Amino acid sequence: MEPIDTSLVDWSRAQFALTAMYHWLFVPLTLGLGVVMAIMETLYVRTGREFWKQTARFWMKLFGINFAMGVATGIILEFEFGTNWSNYSWFVGDIFGAPLAIEGILAFFMEATFIAVMYFGWNKVSKRAHLTATWLTIVGATISAWWILVANAWMQFPQGMQFNPDTVRNEMVDFVAVAFNEGAVVKFCHTVVSSWVLGAVFVVGVSSWYLLRGRHKEFAHASIKVAAWFGLAAALLTAYTGHHSGRIIAVQQPMKLAAAEGLYEGGNSQGLVLAGVLRPGVDWTAPTEEDKFLLNIEMPYALSVLATHAADGYVPGIRNILEGGYTLPDGNPALSAEEKIRRGREAIAALSLYRAAADDATKQMALDMLRENFAYFGYGYLKEPADLVPPVPLTFYSFRIMVTLGGYFIVLFAGLLLLRTRVEQWRPVLWCVVCTIPMAWIASQAGWVVAEVGRQPWAIQGLLPNVAAISRLEVSSVQTTFFIFLGLFTLLLVAELRIMGKAISTGPETDTPTA
């Protein structure tokens, strides 16, 4: 295999990460804020109070601004699979393209249809018809998220496929396994309910700002009440689905779990790191006598319980995964990284022999060798076992940020519900809530950092590493488009913030709506 310029891999990854992270600034607010505004319109239809209509329309205005920005960045993100990751698209396009096509045909057109009724149908259709359009817009956005997350989950937990050596492509053989496997379902649930948390934080934050300014008090108190109940339920669901996600990762991506916990040497009865500071400059691919932590506060047995549902369960660390020899959950011994790389190279060599063979006997021999070692195909592109270790500090600290802020949001929503209308008297609490708004995005982005950085070096877990997935481009071309996108996305973000700021400054249409 012709060597790949590592700087090309790094810049291609950086460009995709840039696009994905900007896109994810808009998506969770769309998913979360959409449900809040639909709940408020539901209250309008049930009570007949004009107040709830004006409240729903205000949040709907902010939803629309954010929705438009999300569409713009999302389209660019999907095109990058073809431009920067063409080998990936060729290798698994028959599988990966299916959920994206369904998302475009079904979910996107569903959103486009009903969002028009939602915005322009006031006083043109009945209350219940308009409410139906509002909910269907949110359902469409959520279905869209489902198919995108199915595609991402398949990259993390590939299944339902069969490799065709004649076309050198993976072909889908089980659509249900791709679309509804446990990893996809849990990833969807965790991502969506965490987006609900972000939407709720946004609503209570903006409403708290109004109370600090002494404006729109009835609107602010009502919005805080609805969003706090919704946010508390979503935050608890986020913790629940996060636990299940951790269990799946422990079985199918043990290296990610080890990196997230800073676990170098595993074993039985492992504790979960509640707070820790990693020692700078540690080589996580080689044994050292010094402790890899400067500070480490653990909850005893918790990691074993998370990973195995048993207090004395075995959890492998980075060293154990590289060296192999421990017993896997299915009862088989774990292979060492070196052995996986060797078998992967045998699979690649067998594929080359199969395609070059002139007689049936040679083809069959090569095919048998390929099938025997195909489970390790992607490892054959790696240079050394150390390539399997993701950036541990980034994964470790991102996981701590995500979990800590998730716990903080539960306390925040519970506190707002306890204070109720008295919250207006607690100005420090209101300022705290306002300052929490960016924290919701930090937690959301940190979650994706854990998910994507923690699975490196894989584009598809165990099947295709990044080094074999990229397009053969000039590094300068990727660098140029990186900075073009950086400028473009920054302009979009600034535009969103200014338009949002103006809409929030103006506030809802009336302070004293009539029943």
N, C-alpha and C positions, 0 to 999 in steps of 0.2 A: 504493500500500500504506500502510495506517495505521501511523504510527510506533510502535515498541515501546519501552517504558520499559527503558532499559539496566539499571537496577537489578533489574528483574524477571528479565532474562537472567542477571545475576550471581548472584542469590540462588537461582534454579532450578539453575544449574550447581553452586553451592556445596552445595546440599542433596543433589544426586545424587552429587557427589564424596564428601561425608561418608558417605553410605550405602555407596558402593562401597568406600571405603577401610576402613571398619569390617568390611564383609563379607570383604574380602580379608585381614583378620587371621586368619580362621578357615580359609578354603578351602585355602591352600597347605599348612598343617599337616595337614589332613585327607588331602590327596593324598600328601604325603611320608611322614608317620608311618604311614599305612595300608600302604604297601609294606614298610616296615621291619618292622612287626609280622607281616605275612604271611610275610616271609622267615623270621622267627624261628619261626613256627608250622610252616613247611615243614621247618626243621631238627628240630623236635620229632617230626614224623611220620617223617622219615627215620632219626633216631637212636634214637627211643624214650625219650630222656632227659627226665625230668620237669622238669629245669632249664629247658629251652627252652619248655616249656608255661607255666611260671610267668613267664618273661621275656616271652613273647608276651602273656599276660593282663595284665601290668602296663601295657605300652604300649597295649594295646587299651582299657584303662580310660581313659587320657588321650585316646585317639582318640575315644571315645564322648562325653566331655565337650565336646570341641571341635566334633564333628560336629553336636551339637544346637544350639550357638550359631550355626554357619554357616547352618543351615536357617532359623533365625529372621530373620536379617538378609537372606538371599537373597530371601525372599518379599516383603519390603518393597521391595527394589530393583526387582523386576520390576513391581510395581504402580505405581511412580513413572513408568514410561513412559506409562501412561494418564493419570495425574493431572497431572504437570508437563510432559509432552512430547506432548500429544495431537495436535498438528499433525504431528509426526514419526510418531506411531503411525498416523495416517490416511494419510499420504503413502506409507509403505513397510510398513505393517502386514501386507500380504499376503505379504511376503518375510521381514521380520524376525520375524514371529510364528511362522513354520514351524519353525525350529530350536528356539525356546523351547518350542513345543508338544511336539515330539519329546522334548526333554529332560525335560519333566514326565511324559509318558506312559511313555516307555521307561526312561530312566536312573533317574529318581527312584523309580519303583515297583520297579525292580530292586534299588536300594539298600535300600528299605524292606523288601523281602521277605527278602533274605539277611542283613541286619544283625540280624534277630531270631534267626535260626539261629546266627549268629556269637556273640551274647552269651548266649543261653539254651540253646544246643545242646550245651554241654560235658557229656559223660557221657550224653547222650541220643541222639546220632547217632554214627556211627563217626568215627574220626580223620580219614579221608580225606574223608568227607562234610563234616565241620566245616571242614577246610582249604579245600575247594572253596567253601563258603559265604563264608569269609573273603576269598578271592581274588576271588570274584564281587562282593562288597561294594565292593572297591577298583576293580574293573573298572567297576562301575556309577557310582561317583563320578567316574572318569576319563571315561567316556562322557558324563556330565553336563557335565563341563568342556568336552568336545569341542563340544557343541552351543551352549553359552554362548559359547565362543570363536569358533565359526563366525559367530554373530550379530555379535560385536564385529568380527571380521575383515571382514565384509561392509560394516560402517560405514566401515572404513578403505579397503577396495578394492571398491567396489560393482560388481557384474556379474551376468549371468544374469537380467536384468530387461528389461521394456519398459514405457514410460510410456503410460498410457491417458488421453488428454485429456478423454474424456467423464466419467470418474469422478475425474480429477485424482489418480490413484493409480498407483504403480509395481506391476507384476504380474510374478510369477516366470515365466520362460519356459525356464529351464535350471537344474534343481535341482542337478545335478552341479557346475555352475559356481559356485553359491552355497556348497555344502557341502564341495567338495573342491578349490577353487582353491588355487594355491600359497601365497597369503598366509594362508589359513585353516590349512593344514597346518603351515606354519612357525610361525605364532603359537601353535598348539596345542602343538607339540613343545617350543618354547622355554619356554612358560609352565609346562607340566607338569614338565619336567626341572628347571627352576629351583625348583619347589615341592618336588621330591625333595631338592634341596640344603637347603632350609629344614628339611624333616623330619629330615634327617641331622644338621644342626647342632643341632637341638633335642635329639636323642637323645644325641649326644656331650656336649652341654653339661650335661644333667641327670646323665648318668653321671659326668662329671668332678666335679660337685658331691658325689656320693656318695663318690668317692675322697678328696676334700678332707676330708670328714667321717669317713672311715674306716669307711664302712658299705657293705654289699652289694657287696663288692669283686669277687667272681666275676661277679656280674650286671653290674657296671659295665664290667669289662674285656671281657666278651663283647659287650655292647651297643656299646661303642666300636669294637670290631673290625668288627662287621657294618656299623654305620652309616658308619664311615670308608671302607670299600671302596665301599659304595653311594654315599656322598656324593662321593667322588672321581670315580667314573664319571659321576655326574649333573652335577658341576661342569664336567667336560670337555665333556660333551654340551651343556651350556648355552652354553659359549663357541662351540661349533661351530654350533649353531642360531642364536645371536645374530649370527654373521657372515652367515648366509644371510638373516636378517631385515633386516640393514642393507642388503644388496644390493637387496632388494625395495623397501625404503623409498626408496633412492636413485633408483629408477626411477619409483615411483608417488607418493611423497610427498617430493619434493626439498626443500620448505620445512622439513619436520621435520628432515631430515638437516642442513640448513644451520643451523638453530637449535641443534641438539644439538652442533654443532661450533663455533658462534660464527663461522660463515663468512659474512662480508658480501660480499666480492668474490671470486668463484670464479675458476676457470681450470684449466689443465692441470697435472698433476703436483702435486696437492695433498697436503699432509702432514696426518696425524692428530694432534690435540691430545692429548698424554699428560697434561699438567697445565697449567692456565691459570687466570688470575684476570681477569675482565672488568672493564673500566673502568666505575665506577658512573655512572649518569645518561646513558648513551649512547643516542641515538635510532637504533634499528636500522632505521628506515624511511626515513632520509634520509642522504645522504653527509656525512661529516665528514672533516676533514684529520687529526685525531688518531687514533692507534692505538686500536682498540677493546679491546685487551688491556693490562693492567698487567704480566702475566706470561704467557708462551706458550712451552711446550716441546713441540716437534712430533717425530713420527716421519716422516721424509721419504717422500713418495709413498704412504703407507699409506692415506690417505683415497681417493685415486684407485683404488688396488688394490681396496679394499673396495667402492667404488661401481661400478666399471667392469671390474674384473679386468685392468686395464692400468696400468702405472706412469705413463704419460703421459696417462691418461684425463681428460676434462673433467668437473669437478664444479661446478655453478652455485651461487653464493652468493645471499644474500637479495636483494641489489641486482639481480643478473642475472635472478632469477625475476620480480621486479617489473617490470623493464624489457623482458624478453623478448629475442628476436633470436638467441639461441644455438641450436644444433642439438640436437634431442631424440634419444633413442636410436633412435626409429623413422625418423630422417632428416628429419623435418619441422621447420620453424623454430618456436621457442617464441613464443607470443603474449605480449604485455605484459599486465599486470594490468588496465590501463585498457581494453584491447581485450576481454578476457574479461568484464569488468563490462558493457561496452556490449552485447556479444552476449547476455549473460545477461538484460539488460533487454529486449532484442528478443524473446527467448524468452518471457518473462513477458507482454509485450504481445501476442505472437502467441497465447498461450493464452487471454488475456482476449478477444481478437477472435474466436477460434474459438468460444468458449462463447456469445458474444453475437450471432454471425452468423446472419442469417435465410435466407440462400441458400447453395446448395451451392458456388458458385464462390468466395465469400468464405471459406467454411469450408476449402476445399481450399488456397487461398492461405495462409491462416493456419496450416494444418497443415504445409505445406511449410516455412514460415518457422520454425515451432516445431522441427521435426525437424532443420533445418539448424543451429540454435543450441542444441539441448537439452543438449549436452555441457557448456555453460556456464550452465545454468539457475540453479544456486545462486549464482553470482557476481552475478546481477542483484539480489540482496537486500543486497549490501554497499554501504556508502556511499562508500568510497575504497580505493585499493590498500593503504594501510597496515593495513587490517583483516585482510589476509592473513598478517601477520607474527605468529606466536605469541609468548608471553612467553619471550624468548631466555634471560635469566639462569636462570630456573627450569628450563627444558629442558636447558640446558648443564650446570649443576651436578648435576642429577638423573642425567644420563647418566654423568658422571664418577663419581658415588657408586656407581651400579650396576656399572659395569665394574671399578672399583677393588676393591670388595668381592667381586665374582666371582673376581678373581684371588687375593684373600686366602684365599677358601674352598678353592681348589685347593691352596695352600701348607699350609693348616691340616690338611686331610685327609691329605695326603702326609706331613706331619710326625708325625701321630698313628700312621700305619702304620709309620713308621720307628722310632718310640720303642717301640711295642707295649706290653708290660707294664711297661716301665721308665718309662712316662709318670707313674706314681704317685710317682716320686722327683722329678719336676720340677713342684713346686707352682706356680711362676709360670706354667708352661704350662697347668696345669689351670685356674687363675684366668682366664687369657686365653680359654680355651675357654668357660668359663661366661659371660664377658662378651660372647662372640660371639653368644649367642642372640638378643638384640635386633637385632644387625647384620643377621641374615638377613631379618628383617621390613623393616628399613630398605631393604635392597637390593631386595626384592620390591616394596615400595611405590614406590621410585624408578623402577623399570622401568615401572610403570603411569603414573607422572607423565609420563615421556618419551612413552609411547604416546598418552596422551590429551591432555595439554597441548600436545604438539608438533604435533598435527593441528588445533589451533584455527585459524580460527573454525568448523570444520565439525562438524556432527552426523553428516552423511554426506559423505565426502570429495568436494568439487567439486559436490555435488548439492543439499545443503540445509544452510545455516548455522544456528547455534544461534538466531539472532535470528528465524528463520522457523519454528523447530521447536517452540518452547515453547507452553504453554497460556496463554490470556488469563486470568490470575488476578490477584487483588490482591496487591501486593508484601507487604503485612502478613500475608496468609495463608501465603505461602511462608516468611516470616521466622518465624512462629509454629511451623510444623511443623518447620522447621530446628532450632530449639532443643528442641522436644519429642523429635525423633529423637536429637539430641546427648545429652540426658539419658538417654534409653532405652538407646541403644547403649553409653554409658559405664557404666551400671548392669550391662548384660550382660557387658561386658568385665571389670569389677571382680568380678562373680560368677564368671566363668570363671577369673580369676587366683586367686581364693581357693579355689575347688574344686580347681583344678589344683595349687595349692600344698599343700593338705592331702593330696591323693593322693600327690604326690611326697615329702612329708615322711614319710608312712606307709611308702612304698616297696613293693617286691614282697612277695608273701605270705611268702616264706621266704628266709633267707640261705644255708642249706645244703641245697638240694634233693637228693634221692637219685636215683640212676640208675634 
